[in-house]
Amino acid sequence: MSPRTPGTARRSTAHHGTAHHGTAHHGSDGHGATRHGTARRGRDRKADVLMPAPGRDRFDPADAPSVAVVGGGIAGLAAATGLAERGARVTLYECEESLGGRLAGHRTLLADGSEATMSRGFHAFFRQYYNLRGLLRRTDPGLDRLTPLPDYPLRHSGGLTDSFARVPRTPPLSALGFVALSPTFGWRDLAAMDARAALPLLDVRVPEVYERFDGVGATDFLERVRFPEAAHHLAFEVFSRSFFADPRELSAAELMLMFHIYFLGSSEGLLFDVPGEPFPQALWDPLGAYLRRLGADLRTGTPVDAVEPAGTGGAEVRHGSGTDRYDAVVLALDTAGLQRLVAASPGLGTDPWRDGIAALRTAPPFLVSRFWLDRPVHEDRPGFLGTSGYGGLDNISVLERYEGEAARWAEKNGGSVVELHAYAVPDGAGRQAVQDDLLGQLRRVYPETRQARVVDARHEWREDCPLFRVGTYGSRPTVRSPHPWLTLAGDGIRCDLPVALMERAATTGFLASNALLAGWGVRGQVLWTVPRAGRSPALRALNALAGHPAPH
């Protein structure tokens, strides 16, 4: 084995409930720790800290390995950061012209001559996204580029609206407080549920929850626990459809994990922030500049065609300009991109590993429609509103409530910038019909928009989010691969931690870099997660008495 090829990385040590003992190295740990400082407790005193394998602080310049990171989204940027901060010679390949992956943005010229940044739109940066927020702190230590939104309101077409603004954040008070305040989920609904079947929600353990519930569909699980029909939108709009998936296809284990992360297992609650400017300006341009200062070579507009093992260890990366040799590679791609690259690289992995990647699936298509209107929506409209029962409309964002670029356009033109999302669009649905329906639903929810003229519109259709189908957990690829020099990262990669969506992308990116660093004897990034088991010993004991002992 080449001296620069990482060997089998040592398993990181997790210290449960001792978040204040971890030392953060090379940047913030995502909980406010400073460079080379002591990791401080965050709001959730039960958050778990995962310490990396021990080792030296960084590489000697003369012996620094070369690493190719393929993919410039959140996962790739996290992996590149973890490696470059420790002195590795990083080259990042991104097929698009800009960084950010599925959260990238591009400039567009509107009909009125204004320039705007179009993107995939609204994403909630929740407070329990410890590792993603730690990544952003590299260029924004106080997270000043993020703007807090006060609530996660959910409106049903029947006229009722659920709010989380006044709900206590710490479980089990969060659940009890929500029942007390919710117009759609009351004490009678709670009493009608099958308490024994629902108890596992109060003691979600990762990864054991997959062993017990990955073979059950999310819809089947809610029916099993007699979750009230009138409140299904709470589970589907907040949790299941956040995966862009039809809940009938989604693994119940993933649904339960979402309940745990955002509601029943974390004291952070459903509080979240959003970038105060479009994604490129607020997040990725500064992070790209940071990586360049660390010596990373960022090659945007450069798709990778194949990755093949090199005879002396490491790999050869083939792209349009030629072939480059690296000591290690991180593949941080979406599902389709990973499948294409592995299919074009016959020397990678083993047959079972390749079969697992080939079996991955993406969620159904979704639509992001943005409208620039010539008059404003009412002043009391929230920055974000989840919706249920309005055809295919899943949520509405009023961008000028939180994004500077949209606010400047709205002020100049006396209008509003409104964005609509439709997830899991059914097969065969005509795109124009779906777009027209969303605009019609907006006019139902916010009647004042019926009189507004559409100055311009942009529609982003995508079909590139991972689908966590029932029974597929065991075959998903993990961060580690059959090669010691190759790791994987992304929101579709299995990592056996209570993380999801953007936080899963950031966490697996750091795990991918940590695995390589450990093989070279260099200490990696300190990571944080919400608790990996139910918070309450009493509820865990009750769950065990009901015949649901925690697996070992």
ZIZIQUI-V573769 format. One record per residue. N is the residue number from 1. RES is the residue in one small letter. D_CENTER is the distance of its C-alpha to the mean C-alpha in Angstrom with 1 decimal. Layout:
BEGIN
[[N,RES,D_CENTER] [N,RES,D_CENTER]]
END
This chain:
BEGIN
[[1,m,35.4] [2,s,35.1] [3,p,34.9] [4,r,31.8] [5,t,30.0] [6,p,27.8] [7,g,29.1] [8,t,27.5] [9,a,25.2] [10,r,26.0] [11,r,23.8] [12,s,22.0] [13,t,23.6] [14,a,21.7] [15,h,23.8] [16,h,23.0] [17,g,23.9] [18,t,25.2] [19,a,22.5] [20,h,25.3] [21,h,26.8] [22,g,24.2] [23,t,25.1] [24,a,22.5] [25,h,23.5] [26,h,22.9] [27,g,20.9] [28,s,19.1] [29,d,17.4] [30,g,15.0] [31,h,17.5] [32,g,20.1] [33,a,22.0] [34,t,24.0] [35,r,24.9] [36,h,26.9] [37,g,26.9] [38,t,26.5] [39,a,23.2] [40,r,23.8] [41,r,22.7] [42,g,20.0] [43,r,20.5] [44,d,19.7] [45,r,22.6] [46,k,21.4] [47,a,18.1] [48,d,18.4] [49,v,18.8] [50,l,18.8] [51,m,21.5] [52,p,21.7] [53,a,24.8] [54,p,27.8] [55,g,29.2] [56,r,30.4] [57,d,28.6] [58,r,28.4] [59,f,30.2] [60,d,33.7] [61,p,33.7] [62,a,36.3] [63,d,34.3] [64,a,30.7] [65,p,29.1] [66,s,27.6] [67,v,24.1] [68,a,22.6] [69,v,18.8] [70,v,18.3] [71,g,15.4] [72,g,14.6] [73,g,10.9] [74,i,8.5] [75,a,9.4] [76,g,13.0] [77,l,13.4] [78,a,12.5] [79,a,14.9] [80,a,17.4] [81,t,17.4] [82,g,18.0] [83,l,20.8] [84,a,22.4] [85,e,22.7] [86,r,24.8] [87,g,27.0] [88,a,25.9] [89,r,26.8] [90,v,23.6] [91,t,23.6] [92,l,20.4] [93,y,20.8] [94,e,18.9] [95,c,20.5] [96,e,19.8] [97,e,21.8] [98,s,19.0] [99,l,16.0] [100,g,12.4] [101,g,11.9] [102,r,10.4] [103,l,10.4] [104,a,13.9] [105,g,16.9] [106,h,20.6] [107,r,23.8] [108,t,25.9] [109,l,29.4] [110,l,30.0] [111,a,33.3] [112,d,34.6] [113,g,34.3] [114,s,31.3] [115,e,28.4] [116,a,24.9] [117,t,21.4] [118,m,19.7] [119,s,16.0] [120,r,13.4] [121,g,13.9] [122,f,12.5] [123,h,9.0] [124,a,9.2] [125,f,8.7] [126,f,9.7] [127,r,12.3] [128,q,11.1] [129,y,8.3] [130,y,11.3] [131,n,10.5] [132,l,8.5] [133,r,11.4] [134,g,13.8] [135,l,13.0] [136,l,13.7] [137,r,16.7] [138,r,18.3] [139,t,19.6] [140,d,19.3] [141,p,20.4] [142,g,20.7] [143,l,17.6] [144,d,20.2] [145,r,18.4] [146,l,16.1] [147,t,17.9] [148,p,17.7] [149,l,18.1] [150,p,20.5] [151,d,19.3] [152,y,17.1] [153,p,20.2] [154,l,20.5] [155,r,23.7] [156,h,25.5] [157,s,28.1] [158,g,30.7] [159,g,30.6] [160,l,28.7] [161,t,25.8] [162,d,23.7] [163,s,22.6] [164,f,20.7] [165,a,22.2] [166,r,25.1] [167,v,23.6] [168,p,24.0] [169,r,20.8] [170,t,22.2] [171,p,22.5] [172,p,24.9] [173,l,26.0] [174,s,22.8] [175,a,23.6] [176,l,27.3] [177,g,26.8] [178,f,24.7] [179,v,27.4] [180,a,30.0] [181,l,28.5] [182,s,27.0] [183,p,29.4] [184,t,27.8] [185,f,27.4] [186,g,30.5] [187,w,32.6] [188,r,34.3] [189,d,31.1] [190,l,30.1] [191,a,33.6] [192,a,33.5] [193,m,30.5] [194,d,31.2] [195,a,30.7] [196,r,31.1] [197,a,28.5] [198,a,26.0] [199,l,26.5] [200,p,23.9] [201,l,21.3] [202,l,22.8] [203,d,22.6] [204,v,19.4] [205,r,19.5] [206,v,17.2] [207,p,18.0] [208,e,21.1] [209,v,19.5] [210,y,18.8] [211,e,22.5] [212,r,23.7] [213,f,21.5] [214,d,19.8] [215,g,23.0] [216,v,22.8] [217,g,21.3] [218,a,19.3] [219,t,22.2] [220,d,24.8] [221,f,23.4] [222,l,23.6] [223,e,27.0] [224,r,28.0] [225,v,27.4] [226,r,29.0] [227,f,26.1] [228,p,28.0] [229,e,27.8] [230,a,27.9] [231,a,24.7] [232,h,22.7] [233,h,20.8] [234,l,19.4] [235,a,17.8] [236,f,17.1] [237,e,16.0] [238,v,13.9] [239,f,12.4] [240,s,13.5] [241,r,13.2] [242,s,9.6] [243,f,9.4] [244,f,12.0] [245,a,14.4] [246,d,17.9] [247,p,18.1] [248,r,21.2] [249,e,19.4] [250,l,16.4] [251,s,17.1] [252,a,18.2] [253,a,16.7] [254,e,13.1] [255,l,14.4] [256,m,16.1] [257,l,13.2] [258,m,11.5] [259,f,14.9] [260,h,15.1] [261,i,12.0] [262,y,12.5] [263,f,16.2] [264,l,18.6] [265,g,17.4] [266,s,16.4] [267,s,18.7] [268,e,16.1] [269,g,16.2] [270,l,14.5] [271,l,15.3] [272,f,13.0] [273,d,13.6] [274,v,13.4] [275,p,14.8] [276,g,18.5] [277,e,19.1] [278,p,17.4] [279,f,14.5] [280,p,17.0] [281,q,19.5] [282,a,17.4] [283,l,14.8] [284,w,15.5] [285,d,19.3] [286,p,19.8] [287,l,17.5] [288,g,19.4] [289,a,22.6] [290,y,21.8] [291,l,21.3] [292,r,24.5] [293,r,26.3] [294,l,25.4] [295,g,27.0] [296,a,24.2] [297,d,25.2] [298,l,22.6] [299,r,23.8] [300,t,22.1] [301,g,23.7] [302,t,24.3] [303,p,23.1] [304,v,23.8] [305,d,26.2] [306,a,26.5] [307,v,26.1] [308,e,29.1] [309,p,30.3] [310,a,33.0] [311,g,36.3] [312,t,36.3] [313,g,32.7] [314,g,29.5] [315,a,28.8] [316,e,29.9] [317,v,27.4] [318,r,28.9] [319,h,28.1] [320,g,30.2] [321,s,32.1] [322,g,33.0] [323,t,32.0] [324,d,30.8] [325,r,31.1] [326,y,28.5] [327,d,28.6] [328,a,25.0] [329,v,22.1] [330,v,18.3] [331,l,16.9] [332,a,13.4] [333,l,13.6] [334,d,12.3] [335,t,14.2] [336,a,17.3] [337,g,17.5] [338,l,17.5] [339,q,20.0] [340,r,22.2] [341,l,22.4] [342,v,23.2] [343,a,25.8] [344,a,27.3] [345,s,27.6] [346,p,30.0] [347,g,30.5] [348,l,26.9] [349,g,26.4] [350,t,28.4] [351,d,29.0] [352,p,26.9] [353,w,23.9] [354,r,24.4] [355,d,24.9] [356,g,21.6] [357,i,19.8] [358,a,22.1] [359,a,21.4] [360,l,17.7] [361,r,17.2] [362,t,15.1] [363,a,14.5] [364,p,17.3] [365,p,17.5] [366,f,16.3] [367,l,18.0] [368,v,17.3] [369,s,20.8] [370,r,21.8] [371,f,25.4] [372,w,27.5] [373,l,30.2] [374,d,33.6] [375,r,33.6] [376,p,31.3] [377,v,29.7] [378,h,31.2] [379,e,30.5] [380,d,29.1] [381,r,26.2] [382,p,22.9] [383,g,20.2] [384,f,18.0] [385,l,19.4] [386,g,18.1] [387,t,20.8] [388,s,22.3] [389,g,25.5] [390,y,25.6] [391,g,25.7] [392,g,22.5] [393,l,21.2] [394,d,18.0] [395,n,17.7] [396,i,19.6] [397,s,18.8] [398,v,21.7] [399,l,20.6] [400,e,23.7] [401,r,22.9] [402,y,20.3] [403,e,20.3] [404,g,23.4] [405,e,24.0] [406,a,24.0] [407,a,26.1] [408,r,28.6] [409,w,29.0] [410,a,29.5] [411,e,32.0] [412,k,33.9] [413,n,34.1] [414,g,34.3] [415,g,31.5] [416,s,27.8] [417,v,24.7] [418,v,23.0] [419,e,19.9] [420,l,19.5] [421,h,16.9] [422,a,18.0] [423,y,15.7] [424,a,17.2] [425,v,20.4] [426,p,23.3] [427,d,25.0] [428,g,28.0] [429,a,27.0] [430,g,28.5] [431,r,26.2] [432,q,28.8] [433,a,29.4] [434,v,25.7] [435,q,25.6] [436,d,28.9] [437,d,27.8] [438,l,24.9] [439,l,27.3] [440,g,29.8] [441,q,27.4] [442,l,26.5] [443,r,30.3] [444,r,30.5] [445,v,28.0] [446,y,29.2] [447,p,32.8] [448,e,33.6] [449,t,31.7] [450,r,34.4] [451,q,36.7] [452,a,34.3] [453,r,34.7] [454,v,31.8] [455,v,32.3] [456,d,29.7] [457,a,26.7] [458,r,23.9] [459,h,22.1] [460,e,19.0] [461,w,19.0] [462,r,16.2] [463,e,15.9] [464,d,13.3] [465,c,10.4] [466,p,11.0] [467,l,13.3] [468,f,13.6] [469,r,17.3] [470,v,19.8] [471,g,21.2] [472,t,19.2] [473,y,17.5] [474,g,20.4] [475,s,20.6] [476,r,17.0] [477,p,17.2] [478,t,16.3] [479,v,15.8] [480,r,19.6] [481,s,21.7] [482,p,25.5] [483,h,26.1] [484,p,26.0] [485,w,25.3] [486,l,22.2] [487,t,18.7] [488,l,15.5] [489,a,11.9] [490,g,8.8] [491,d,6.1] [492,g,9.5] [493,i,11.4] [494,r,12.9] [495,c,13.0] [496,d,14.8] [497,l,13.0] [498,p,11.6] [499,v,7.9] [500,a,5.3] [501,l,2.3] [502,m,1.5] [503,e,4.2] [504,r,5.2] [505,a,5.6] [506,a,7.4] [507,t,9.2] [508,t,10.4] [509,g,11.5] [510,f,13.6] [511,l,14.7] [512,a,15.9] [513,s,17.9] [514,n,19.1] [515,a,20.5] [516,l,22.4] [517,l,23.6] [518,a,24.9] [519,g,27.0] [520,w,28.6] [521,g,29.3] [522,v,27.0] [523,r,24.9] [524,g,21.2] [525,q,18.5] [526,v,18.5] [527,l,15.3] [528,w,14.6] [529,t,13.1] [530,v,14.2] [531,p,17.4] [532,r,17.5] [533,a,20.2] [534,g,21.6] [535,r,22.6] [536,s,26.2] [537,p,28.9] [538,a,31.0] [539,l,28.4] [540,r,27.8] [541,a,31.5] [542,l,31.9] [543,n,29.4] [544,a,31.5] [545,l,34.7] [546,a,33.4] [547,g,33.2] [548,h,29.6] [549,p,30.0] [550,a,27.0] [551,p,27.1] [552,h,28.1]]
END
